[in-house]
Amino acid sequence: MNAEAHKVTLNLPASAEYVDIVRLNLYGIASKMGFSYEEIEDMKVAVSEACNNSVLYAYGQEAGMVEVVFDVSADSLSITVKDEGESFDSDERVDNRTTLHDKELNEVQIGGLGFYLMEALMDEVSVTNQTGKGTQVILTKRLARSEEPV
């Protein structure tokens, strides 16, 4: 892939069966960039967590959309997962699972292992919530360059 920046945008229904499409696109983009198999597998787990958060919590029983943007640069890949669903109401929490919706990073409890998993697998993780405007998760992985002389 050349050194200039590119964006690839997917707009998908907030439904679990579409998460595989995101993972397939991630695989194609990341492999062209030169990420290792292990790095790609880590990114697939992290992006699945972010997508599942939107699928499970953003829209409740209503249909909604999730936007996934792959920002490709010479040295990193950033994946933005954005929904426009309502912030999650903790009073209506089902089975006590924690979500990133309507939470600040410092408020995410130990039960919210999805965030910690994303943070462990990626180089940078950013979560932004705006009431009535949904949640945006940005996952960034830097491309490790070999320092060996040619």
N, C-alpha and C positions, 0 to 999 in steps of 0.2 A: 504494500500500500504506500502511496506517496505521502509526503510529510504534511500536506495541507490538511486543515481540519474539515471534517464532514459530520453531518447529522443524519441519522436515520430515525424516523418517527413512526411508531405504531399506535393506532387507536383501536382498542379492542374492548369488547364487552367485558364487564367485571364479572367474569365467570371462570371457575376453576379450569374448565376444559381449554381455555385459551392461554394458560400460563405456559404450556409446552411451546407455543408459537414464539413467545418471548425468549425462551431458552434456546430454541433452534436459531433464532436470529442472533442472539448473543454468541452462540458457538461459531456461527459463520463469520461474524465481524471480528471476534477476538482471535480466531485462528488465523485469519488474514493478516492481523496486526503482529502476529508472532508470539502470542502468549502460549505458555506451556499447557499441556493437557491438565495438569494439576491446578494451575491458576484458573483455567476455564471452568473446571468443575467447581472450584471455590466460588467463582462469580455466579455460576448457575444456581448454587444453593442460596447465595445472598439475594439474588434478584427474585428467586422464587419466594423467599420470605417476604420481600417487599410487596410483590404482587399479591400473595395470599392475604396479606394484611388488608389490602384494598378490596379484594374479593369477599373476604369474610365480614368486614366491618363497615365499609364506606357507605353502602347503600341499603343495608338491611334487606328486606324482601323486594325492594324496588330494583328495576334494571338501571344500570349505570355504565359508564365507560371509564377505562383506565388508559392513560396516555403513557407510553414508554418511549423515551428519547435516548438514543445512543449517541453520545458526543465523542467522536473519534479524533484524537490529535496524534501527533508524532510520538508522544511518550506516555499517553494515558488513555484510558477509556472510562468515561463517566456515564452511568446509566441512571436516568431520572424516571421514577415511577410516580405518576401523579393521578389523583382522583379528585373529583369535585363533590364527593359525598359529604354527608353531615358528619360532624365530629361525633365520636362515639360517646354515648351517655353511660357513665359508669354505673348508674342506678339500674340500668337494664342489662348489665353484663351477664352474658350467658356462660355458664360453667366456669366462671371466675378466670377466664383467660384475659390476659392483658394485651392491649392493642397500642399502637403508636398514635392512633387518632386521639386528638384532644389531650396530648401529653407533651410536656417539655422533656428534653432528654434527661434532665436531672430528676424528673418525676417517674421515669420508667422503673418499675419495680423488678425485683429478681424474677418474678413470674413471667416477665416479658422477655423470654430468652431469645426471641427472634431478633431483637435489636442487638443483643450481645453477640449473637452468631454472625450477623451482618458485619458488626464492628471487628470481630476477630478475623473474618475472611477477606475484608476489603482494606485498602489503605486509608480511605476516608469515608465517613458516613455522615450525612446531614439530614435532619428531619425538620420540616417546617409545617406547622398547622395554622390555618386561618379559619376561624369559625364561619361556616357558611360557604367557604371556598375550598374545603377539602384538605388533603394532606399530600405533601411532596417529599419523597425520599430520594436523595442523590447518593449513589454508590460510586466510588472512584477506585480504580486499580491502576497503578503505574506500571509501565512496561519496563522490566529490569533489562538493562543493556549489559552485555558482556564487556568487562573491562580488560579482557585479554588482548595483547597486541596482535595485530594481523600478520 
